[in-house]
Amino acid sequence: MKRLRLLFVLDTFLLVALVILMVPRSGLALHEWLGLAVIPLVMVHLLYAWQWIAMAIPRLLALRAWRQRINVLLNVLLFVTFVVTVFSGIMTSVIALPSLDIPVARDENWLRLHNGWSNYFQLVAGLHLAMNWSWIAGTVRRLVMHRPTAQGDAAIAAIGGQMREP
């Protein structure tokens, strides 16, 4: 239960951070510092999801694994778009990295790349959220609306809310 709660809190923070990063009025300083702060959190998320990743890859070969294939593809696309968006964002930093005395390239191409790929990242993140909505809803029912008891877990399972991790 502690692992599930940690994943839920971490994922919720990542979602809120993504929304804040998308808001133009949040300010460039907040955008850059929050963008940098998200990097280790995504790494923790990947470490916690590693068991799912390791189990998902062999299941791709199953005959009727279309949902699994789509989910793995979305996760790969999410990772790639995240890496390109973050790296290009780092390369265009005008506040965070210079304040740490880290020189960055002042090239408009990095900014165009960052802006374009951030749109792809937002799209794929939304699809990732939609694909894992049953896990989110089940986790909310389990952690927020019910006490974490054996009877509560059995009730959730009885109404079809088996817990699957994304």
C-alpha angles and dihedrals in degrees: 000000000000091000092050092048092049092049091048093049091045093048092046091052090049091051093049090046090051091052092049091047090054094052108094093203093059088089132244096264093055090043093053098042094044090046089055093044091055093061098076091041091056089049090053089048090053092048091052090046093048093099090054090047092051092049096043098058097062090045090061090082094058114113099242099032096120093127091049091049092050091047093050091046090051091049092050091047090047091053094047094047090046093052094047093045094048095043093048089045090053090050090055098044112138099169116023103043097036088052086057090049091248110141117225134188115262096211124143090214091068090051092050090048091049094049094046097046093044087063090053090047092052091050094049092043089055091050090047090052091049093046091053097040093114090057091048093049092045092048092049090050091048100044105028109026100033135044111246097252133135090250091050091050090050091049092051091049090048092057093048101262099130110169113247121170120225 
